[in-house]
Amino acid sequence: MASFGGYLDILALLLDCGANINHQDNEGMDSLHWAIRRHHPEAVKLLLERGAYPNNIAFVQVPASLLCMAKLLGESEVTTHWVKCFCQDGRQMHV
C-alpha cells in the first residue's frame, strides 16, 4: 500500500489512474489512516489535497476519527495542514 510506505510517487500515480482514495479495509482503515499511523505527513497532505474523506472511522483498537489519531500520534504538522485545507475548502470535519 503506497500510503502505508509513504511512497508519494506511487500514491500520486494510483490516484491519477483513478484509485478509490477513500476505500476502507475490513477494519475501516483507509489510505489516510495508514499515512497518519505510519507517520508520513507528506502522504497525508497529498491525500487531503486530492480530496480524501477525513471523517472515516477505523475500528482497529477503539473507534477514532483521523484527526484524533493524528493528534494522538503527535502529528502536529499534519493536524495544522488538515485544518488549513478544510478552512480554505469549506469542507466539514468531525472532531
C-alpha positions, 0 to 999 in steps of 0.5 A: 500500500503506497500510503502505508510506505509513504511512497508519494510517487506511487500514491500520486500515480494510483490516484491519477489512474483513478484509485478509490482514495477513500476505500476502507479495509475490513477494519475501516482503515483507509489510505489516510489512516495508514499515512497518519499511523505510519507517520508520513505527513507528506502522504497525508497532505497529498491525500487531503489535497486530492480530496480524501474523506477525513471523517472515516472511522477505523475500528482497529483498537477503539473507534477514532476519527483521523484527526484524533489519531493524528493528534494522538500520534503527535502529528502536529504538522499534519493536524495544522495542514488538515485544518488549513485545507478544510478552512480554505475548502469549506469542507466539514470535519468531525472532531 
